[in-house]
Amino acid sequence: MPETHLTDIRFDSFELDQRILAGLADAGFTHCTPIQAATLPIGLAGRDIAGQAQTGTGKTAAYLLVAFQRLLADRVAAANGGQHTRSSPRVVVLAPTRELAIQIHKDAVVLAGHTGFRLGVVYGGTGYQQQRDQIAAGVDILIGTPGRLIDYYKQRVFDLKAVEVVVLDEADRMFDLGFIKDIRFVLRRVPPPERRLGMLFSATLSFRVTELAYEHMNDPEMVAIMPEQVTADRVRQTCYMVANDEKIPLLIGLLRSLDDARVMVFMNTKRETERVWGYLEGNGLSSAVLSGDVPQKKRIKLLKQFQDGELPIMVATDVAARGLHIPGVTHIINYDLPEDAEDYVHRIGRTARAGATGDAISFVCESHAFCLPEIERFIGAKIPVAMIEPDMLAEVDPKSRVRTPRRSRDDLGGRGRGGGGRGGPRHKSDSGKRADQPPGSEGGDGKRRHRRRRPRTGSGTGGPDGGAAV
């Protein structure tokens, strides 16, 4: 498996249709990233690809450009010849989460702006009839999460007979979220590998991902962009050795010292995001929570406010670490070190995008210090340790935390949503009193244990539709 080091290659050096080059110009893209330079020659030659690349490396544009070129070159199919009909998409892109599907569609709209392609996106949580009507009207390129896409397929809103290109994005995440049965359901209903182009991208080409590639693709060529290339160049990494009860004062002190910053603060549990959000709001720092509990419409609204600079701070679980392109993020703060070293790379990949630089600050606390050696092994570098000066720790009143009624915990955004701010930090549970409970379970205060859980909703043959339960 070759490790590629490709820079300074221009898009116009490839034989791309002028309409595609016009879309690239609209997006402001002139030079390839390493994954694009490595995969474009393979895909444009009509060969299948299994690519290892993190988010933020440009893999979305890589597979979209190949798909667009194939469709534009196939004039017979473009004229609705052969098997192609109004209800038959020609490209299918599968993504594990709603956020990633929305982002892919957003990128595709810009890059396909001069091609005349009809694009559609489907995902769970919202817009069921609207999405159904859009797909029923006919699309050339269908982007979606597995559950919702299969739901419409079973209703015969569209068929898969004319698919020429199939893309699996973040294949490793598909396994993590239990979508592998859904993926195989789709791949068994599109034309066989020798009659279509297959492209798979994953943060790691593990055995199970590689097995999937060889099972459903036509002798794919492996291309690897290693994680070190993503983290080392433009992200300034720092860590602080901090006691659990110093994490909130240090976080507030750091945030107050940043001017004109757009900051994402990552925690490992939903419960901890709510607790930290309460302290930030109670100490005059406007922020919002992005986690698996936030409804889809609210999540999209919060992301737009953050992207537009209306919200300077986003407190998030790893649901926000993968697949989101948020321009202008200046700082990533790992309030909790992730227990999976790959998640560290995904988190800090939210900054230093599109040629910019950024800062990644990690708190190495008593509860998660054991994660640091594995992270450093994974990225192949030591993370510099900075000293905590006394004036960096803010004075935090234990009563300053804003409390949010449980019924509105799915709407944590902006100031003034909570009650009076009674109750201070519980030092023995700074990393989350019930951090060991499984994702998606009830909070740890015991007040609702007698109530029935709301059943999951979703469609398809596999896990929950669209997003990760974090």
C-alpha positions as CSV (number, residue, x, y, z in Angstrom):
1,M,0.0,0.0,0.0
2,P,1.8,3.1,-1.1
3,E,2.1,6.2,1.1
4,T,1.7,9.2,-1.1
5,H,3.4,12.6,-0.8
6,L,1.9,14.6,-3.6
7,T,1.8,18.4,-3.7
8,D,1.7,21.3,-6.2
9,I,-0.4,19.4,-8.7
10,R,-3.0,21.5,-10.4
11,F,-6.5,20.4,-11.3
12,D,-6.2,21.7,-14.8
13,S,-3.3,19.2,-15.4
14,F,-6.0,16.5,-15.6
15,E,-8.3,15.9,-18.5
16,L,-11.3,17.3,-16.7
17,D,-14.4,18.7,-18.5
18,Q,-14.4,22.5,-18.7
19,R,-17.7,22.5,-16.7
20,I,-16.0,20.8,-13.9
21,L,-13.0,23.2,-14.0
22,A,-15.5,26.0,-13.8
23,G,-17.0,24.5,-10.7
24,L,-13.6,24.2,-9.1
25,A,-12.9,27.8,-9.9
26,D,-16.2,28.8,-8.2
27,A,-15.0,26.8,-5.1
28,G,-11.6,28.5,-5.2
29,F,-9.7,25.3,-5.8
30,T,-6.6,25.3,-8.0
31,H,-4.2,22.8,-6.5
32,C,-4.8,19.2,-5.4
33,T,-4.4,17.9,-1.9
34,P,-2.4,14.7,-1.6
35,I,-5.5,12.4,-1.6
36,Q,-6.8,14.2,-4.7
37,A,-3.6,14.0,-6.6
38,A,-3.2,10.3,-5.7
39,T,-6.8,9.2,-6.5
40,L,-7.8,11.3,-9.5
41,P,-5.6,9.5,-12.0
42,I,-6.9,6.2,-10.8
43,G,-10.5,7.1,-10.8
44,L,-10.4,9.0,-14.1
45,A,-8.9,5.9,-15.7
46,G,-11.9,3.9,-14.6
47,R,-10.3,1.9,-11.8
48,D,-11.8,1.3,-8.4
49,I,-10.3,3.0,-5.4
50,A,-10.0,2.2,-1.7
51,G,-8.5,5.3,0.0
52,Q,-7.3,5.8,3.5
53,A,-7.7,9.5,4.4
54,Q,-9.0,11.5,7.3
55,T,-11.7,14.2,7.1
56,G,-10.3,17.5,6.0
57,T,-8.0,16.1,3.4
58,G,-10.2,16.8,0.4
59,K,-11.5,13.3,-0.3
60,T,-15.0,14.6,-0.9
61,A,-13.9,16.6,-3.9
62,A,-11.7,13.7,-5.1
63,Y,-14.6,11.3,-5.6
64,L,-17.1,13.9,-6.7
65,L,-14.8,15.0,-9.5
66,V,-14.3,11.5,-10.7
67,A,-18.0,10.8,-10.6
68,F,-18.8,14.1,-12.5
69,Q,-16.3,13.3,-15.2
70,R,-17.6,9.8,-15.8
71,L,-21.2,11.1,-16.2
72,L,-20.2,13.9,-18.5
73,A,-18.1,11.6,-20.7
74,D,-21.0,9.0,-20.9
75,R,-23.1,10.8,-23.5
76,V,-25.4,7.9,-24.1
77,A,-26.4,7.7,-20.5
78,A,-26.5,11.4,-20.2
79,A,-29.1,11.5,-23.0
80,N,-31.2,9.0,-21.0
81,G,-30.2,6.1,-23.1
82,G,-29.7,2.6,-21.9
83,Q,-31.3,1.8,-18.6
84,H,-31.3,5.4,-17.3
85,T,-34.7,6.7,-16.5
86,R,-36.1,9.6,-14.5
87,S,-36.2,7.4,-11.3
88,S,-32.7,6.0,-11.7
89,P,-29.8,7.9,-10.1
90,R,-26.5,7.4,-11.8
91,V,-24.3,8.1,-8.8
92,V,-25.0,7.0,-5.2
93,V,-22.9,8.3,-2.3
94,L,-23.5,6.7,1.1
95,A,-22.4,8.6,4.3
96,P,-22.7,7.4,7.9
97,T,-24.1,10.6,9.4
98,R,-26.6,13.3,8.6
99,E,-24.0,16.0,9.0
100,L,-21.6,14.4,6.6
101,A,-24.4,13.8,4.0
102,I,-25.5,17.4,4.2
103,Q,-21.8,18.6,3.8
104,I,-21.2,16.4,0.8
105,H,-24.3,17.7,-0.9
106,K,-23.3,21.3,-0.1
107,D,-19.9,20.7,-1.7
108,A,-21.4,18.9,-4.7
109,V,-23.8,21.8,-5.4
110,V,-20.8,24.1,-5.8
111,L,-18.6,21.8,-7.8
112,A,-21.5,20.7,-10.1
113,G,-22.8,24.2,-10.6
114,H,-22.1,24.3,-14.4
115,T,-22.9,20.6,-15.2
116,G,-26.7,20.6,-15.1
117,F,-26.7,17.6,-12.8
118,R,-29.7,17.1,-10.6
119,L,-28.6,16.4,-7.0
120,G,-30.5,15.0,-4.1
121,V,-29.8,14.4,-0.4
122,V,-31.7,12.1,2.0
123,Y,-31.2,11.6,5.7
124,G,-33.2,10.8,8.8
125,G,-34.6,13.1,11.5
126,T,-36.4,15.7,9.3
127,G,-38.0,16.5,5.9
128,Y,-39.4,13.1,5.1
129,Q,-41.9,14.1,2.5
130,Q,-39.9,16.9,1.1
131,Q,-36.9,14.6,0.5
132,R,-39.2,11.9,-1.0
133,D,-40.7,14.3,-3.5
134,Q,-37.3,15.6,-4.5
135,I,-36.0,12.1,-5.2
136,A,-39.2,11.1,-7.0
137,A,-38.8,14.0,-9.3
138,G,-35.5,12.5,-10.5
139,V,-31.9,13.0,-9.6
140,D,-28.6,12.1,-11.3
141,I,-26.6,12.1,-8.0
142,L,-28.1,10.7,-4.8
143,I,-26.3,11.4,-1.5
144,G,-27.7,10.0,1.7
145,T,-27.5,8.0,4.9
146,P,-28.3,4.3,4.5
147,G,-31.5,4.0,6.5
148,R,-33.5,6.8,4.8
149,L,-32.1,5.9,1.3
150,I,-33.2,2.2,1.7
151,D,-36.6,3.4,3.0
152,Y,-37.3,5.2,-0.2
153,Y,-35.9,2.4,-2.3
154,K,-38.2,-0.1,-0.7
155,Q,-41.1,2.2,-1.5
156,R,-39.9,2.2,-5.2
157,V,-39.4,6.0,-5.2
158,F,-36.2,5.2,-7.2
159,D,-34.3,2.2,-8.5
160,L,-30.7,1.3,-8.7
161,K,-30.5,-0.2,-12.1
162,A,-28.6,2.6,-13.8
163,V,-26.0,3.3,-11.1
164,E,-22.6,4.0,-12.7
165,V,-20.7,5.1,-9.6
166,V,-21.0,4.0,-6.0
167,V,-19.1,5.8,-3.2
168,L,-18.8,4.7,0.5
169,D,-17.5,7.6,2.6
170,E,-16.1,6.9,6.1
171,A,-16.5,3.2,5.7
172,D,-15.0,2.5,9.1
173,R,-17.7,4.7,10.7
174,M,-20.4,2.6,8.9
175,F,-19.2,-0.4,10.8
176,D,-19.1,1.5,14.1
177,L,-22.7,2.7,13.7
178,G,-24.0,-0.7,12.7
179,F,-24.8,0.1,9.1
180,I,-22.9,-2.7,7.4
181,K,-26.0,-4.7,6.7
182,D,-27.5,-1.6,5.0
183,I,-24.4,-1.1,2.9
184,R,-24.5,-4.7,1.7
185,F,-28.2,-4.3,1.0
186,V,-27.4,-1.4,-1.4
187,L,-24.3,-2.9,-3.0
188,R,-26.2,-6.1,-3.9
189,R,-28.8,-4.1,-5.8
190,V,-26.6,-1.9,-7.9
191,P,-25.0,-3.3,-11.1
192,P,-22.1,-5.7,-10.5
193,P,-18.6,-4.3,-9.9
194,E,-17.4,-4.8,-13.4
195,R,-20.2,-2.6,-14.7
196,R,-19.8,0.4,-12.4
197,L,-17.0,2.4,-10.7
198,G,-16.5,1.9,-6.9
199,M,-14.8,4.3,-4.5
200,L,-14.4,3.7,-0.8
201,F,-12.8,6.0,1.7
202,S,-12.0,5.3,5.3
203,A,-9.9,6.7,8.1
204,T,-8.3,3.3,8.5
205,L,-8.1,0.4,6.0
206,S,-8.7,-2.2,8.6
207,F,-9.3,-5.8,7.8
208,R,-13.1,-5.5,7.9
209,V,-13.0,-2.4,5.6
210,T,-10.5,-4.1,3.2
211,E,-12.7,-7.2,3.2
212,L,-15.7,-5.1,2.3
213,A,-13.8,-3.5,-0.6
214,Y,-12.6,-6.7,-2.1
215,E,-16.1,-8.3,-1.7
216,H,-18.0,-5.5,-3.5
217,M,-15.4,-3.7,-5.7
218,N,-13.5,-4.6,-8.8
219,D,-9.9,-5.2,-7.7
220,P,-9.6,-1.8,-6.0
221,E,-6.3,0.1,-5.9
222,M,-5.3,1.0,-2.3
223,V,-4.1,4.6,-1.6
224,A,-3.0,5.7,1.8
225,I,-2.6,9.2,3.3
226,M,-1.2,8.7,6.7
227,P,-2.6,10.5,9.8
228,E,0.7,12.2,10.6
229,Q,0.4,14.2,7.3
230,V,-2.9,15.6,8.5
231,T,-1.9,16.6,12.1
232,A,1.7,17.8,11.8
233,D,1.8,20.5,9.3
234,R,-0.6,23.4,10.2
235,V,-2.0,22.5,13.6
236,R,-0.1,23.8,16.6
237,Q,-0.7,21.1,19.3
238,T,-0.3,21.8,23.0
239,C,-1.4,20.0,26.2
240,Y,-1.8,21.0,29.8
241,M,-1.4,18.6,32.7
242,V,-4.4,19.5,34.8
243,A,-6.3,18.3,37.9
244,N,-9.9,17.4,37.4
245,D,-11.1,20.3,39.5
246,E,-9.0,22.8,37.5
247,K,-10.5,21.9,34.2
248,I,-13.4,24.4,34.3
249,P,-11.2,27.3,35.6
250,L,-8.6,26.6,33.0
251,L,-11.2,26.4,30.2
252,I,-12.9,29.6,31.1
253,G,-9.5,31.3,31.5
254,L,-8.3,30.2,28.1
255,L,-11.6,31.2,26.4
256,R,-11.5,34.6,27.9
257,S,-7.9,35.1,26.6
258,L,-8.9,34.4,23.0
259,D,-9.8,37.3,20.8
260,D,-12.0,36.9,17.7
261,A,-11.8,33.1,18.0
262,R,-14.1,30.4,16.8
263,V,-13.6,27.5,19.2
264,M,-14.8,23.9,19.4
265,V,-14.6,22.2,22.8
266,F,-14.8,18.4,22.8
267,M,-16.0,16.1,25.6
268,N,-16.5,12.4,25.7
269,T,-20.1,12.3,27.0
270,K,-23.4,14.2,26.5
271,R,-23.8,14.7,30.2
272,E,-20.4,16.5,30.4
273,T,-21.3,18.8,27.5
274,E,-24.4,19.9,29.4
275,R,-22.4,20.5,32.6
276,V,-19.6,22.5,30.8
277,W,-22.1,24.4,28.8
278,G,-23.8,25.5,32.0
279,Y,-20.5,26.9,33.4
280,L,-19.7,28.7,30.2
281,E,-23.1,30.4,30.1
282,G,-23.0,31.2,33.8
283,N,-19.7,32.9,33.3
284,G,-20.7,35.1,30.4
285,L,-19.4,32.9,27.5
286,S,-22.1,32.4,24.9
287,S,-22.0,28.8,23.6
288,A,-24.1,26.0,22.3
289,V,-24.1,22.2,22.6
290,L,-23.8,19.8,19.6
291,S,-24.5,16.2,20.5
292,G,-26.6,13.2,19.4
293,D,-29.5,14.5,21.6
294,V,-29.9,17.7,19.7
295,P,-32.8,17.4,17.1
296,Q,-31.7,17.6,13.5
297,K,-33.3,20.9,12.7
298,K,-31.8,22.5,15.8
299,R,-28.4,21.0,15.0
300,I,-28.4,22.5,11.5
301,K,-29.4,25.9,12.9
302,L,-26.7,25.8,15.5
303,L,-24.1,24.8,13.0
304,K,-25.1,27.7,10.7
305,Q,-24.9,30.2,13.6
306,F,-21.4,28.8,14.5
307,Q,-20.3,29.0,10.8
308,D,-21.6,32.5,10.5
309,G,-19.8,33.6,13.7
310,E,-22.9,34.3,15.7
311,L,-21.9,31.7,18.2
312,P,-18.2,31.8,19.1
313,I,-18.0,28.5,21.1
314,M,-19.4,25.1,20.2
315,V,-19.4,22.4,23.0
316,A,-19.5,19.0,21.3
317,T,-19.2,15.3,21.5
318,D,-17.6,13.3,18.7
319,V,-20.8,13.5,16.7
320,A,-19.2,16.8,15.4
321,A,-15.7,15.5,14.9
322,R,-16.2,13.7,11.6
323,G,-17.3,14.9,8.2
324,L,-18.0,18.5,9.1
325,H,-16.4,21.3,7.1
326,I,-16.7,24.5,9.3
327,P,-14.6,27.3,7.9
328,G,-12.6,29.5,10.2
329,V,-12.4,27.3,13.3
330,T,-9.3,28.8,15.1
331,H,-9.1,26.6,18.2
332,I,-9.9,23.0,19.2
333,I,-9.9,22.3,22.9
334,N,-10.0,18.7,24.0
335,Y,-11.6,19.1,27.4
336,D,-11.6,15.4,27.6
337,L,-8.9,13.4,25.8
338,P,-10.6,10.9,23.5
339,E,-10.2,7.3,24.4
340,D,-9.8,6.4,20.7
341,A,-6.6,7.9,19.2
342,E,-8.3,8.2,15.8
343,D,-10.9,10.5,17.3
344,Y,-8.1,12.9,18.3
345,V,-7.1,13.3,14.7
346,H,-10.7,13.8,13.6
347,R,-11.3,16.4,16.3
348,I,-8.2,18.5,15.6
349,G,-9.0,18.2,11.9
350,R,-11.8,20.7,12.4
351,T,-9.2,23.5,12.4
352,A,-6.3,24.3,10.0
353,R,-8.5,23.6,7.0
354,A,-8.1,25.0,3.4
355,G,-4.6,26.1,4.0
356,A,-5.2,27.9,7.3
357,T,-3.4,27.3,10.6
358,G,-5.0,26.5,13.9
359,D,-4.4,25.5,17.5
360,A,-5.3,22.2,19.3
361,I,-5.2,22.4,23.1
362,S,-5.7,19.2,25.1
363,F,-6.4,18.8,28.9
364,V,-4.5,15.8,30.3
365,C,-6.5,15.2,33.4
366,E,-6.5,12.5,36.1
367,S,-9.4,10.7,34.4
368,H,-8.1,10.6,30.8
369,A,-4.3,10.8,31.1
370,F,-4.0,7.2,30.1
371,C,-5.1,8.1,26.6
372,L,-2.1,10.4,25.9
373,P,0.5,7.7,25.1
374,E,-1.7,6.0,22.6
375,I,-2.6,9.3,20.8
376,E,1.1,10.2,20.6
377,R,1.9,6.7,19.1
378,F,-0.9,7.1,16.6
379,I,0.2,10.5,15.3
380,G,3.9,9.6,15.5
381,A,4.8,12.7,17.6
382,K,5.0,14.0,21.1
383,I,2.5,16.7,22.0
384,P,4.3,19.6,23.7
385,V,3.4,20.2,27.3
386,A,2.7,23.8,28.4
387,M,2.9,25.1,31.9
388,I,-0.3,26.4,33.6
389,E,0.5,29.9,35.0
390,P,-1.6,31.0,38.0
391,D,-3.3,33.8,36.1
392,M,-4.6,31.3,33.5
393,L,-7.1,29.8,36.0
394,A,-10.2,31.9,36.2
395,E,-12.1,32.4,39.5
396,V,-15.3,30.4,39.1
397,D,-18.1,30.8,41.5
398,P,-19.5,27.2,42.2
399,K,-23.0,28.7,42.0
400,S,-22.4,30.2,38.5
401,R,-23.4,27.1,36.6
402,V,-26.6,27.5,34.6
403,R,-29.0,24.6,35.2
404,T,-31.2,23.6,32.3
405,P,-34.5,21.8,32.9
406,R,-34.3,18.2,31.6
407,R,-37.1,18.8,29.2
408,S,-35.1,21.4,27.2
409,R,-31.7,19.7,27.2
410,D,-32.1,19.0,23.5
411,D,-32.1,22.8,22.9
412,L,-28.8,24.0,24.5
413,G,-27.9,27.0,22.6
414,G,-27.4,30.7,23.5
415,R,-27.9,32.4,26.8
416,G,-30.8,32.4,29.2
417,R,-32.2,29.0,28.6
418,G,-31.7,27.6,32.1
419,G,-32.7,28.4,35.6
420,G,-31.0,30.3,38.3
421,G,-27.6,28.5,38.3
422,R,-27.6,26.8,41.7
423,G,-25.3,23.9,42.4
424,G,-21.6,23.8,41.9
425,P,-19.2,21.3,40.5
426,R,-19.1,17.8,41.9
427,H,-15.4,17.3,42.1
428,K,-15.6,13.5,42.3
429,S,-17.4,13.5,38.9
430,D,-15.6,16.1,36.9
431,S,-15.2,13.7,34.0
432,G,-18.9,12.7,34.1
433,K,-20.4,11.0,37.0
434,R,-21.8,8.3,34.8
435,A,-19.3,8.4,32.0
436,D,-19.3,4.6,31.9
437,Q,-22.9,4.4,30.9
438,P,-23.5,3.4,27.2
439,P,-24.1,6.1,24.6
440,G,-27.8,7.1,24.4
441,S,-28.7,6.1,27.9
442,E,-30.4,8.3,30.5
443,G,-28.5,10.8,32.5
444,G,-27.1,9.9,35.9
445,D,-29.3,11.9,38.3
446,G,-31.8,9.1,38.7
447,K,-34.9,11.3,38.4
448,R,-36.2,9.6,35.3
449,R,-35.2,6.0,35.7
450,H,-38.8,4.9,36.3
451,R,-40.0,6.3,32.9
452,R,-40.0,4.4,29.7
453,R,-37.3,5.2,27.2
454,R,-38.5,6.7,23.9
455,P,-38.1,4.1,21.2
456,R,-35.6,4.7,18.5
457,T,-36.9,5.6,15.1
458,G,-35.3,5.0,11.8
459,S,-35.6,2.9,8.7
460,G,-33.6,0.4,6.7
461,T,-32.1,-2.8,7.8
462,G,-29.5,-1.6,10.2
463,G,-28.8,0.9,12.9
464,P,-30.4,4.3,13.7
465,D,-31.0,6.4,10.6
466,G,-28.4,9.0,9.9
467,G,-26.4,10.1,12.9
468,A,-24.3,8.7,15.7
469,A,-25.8,8.4,19.2
470,V,-23.1,10.0,21.1
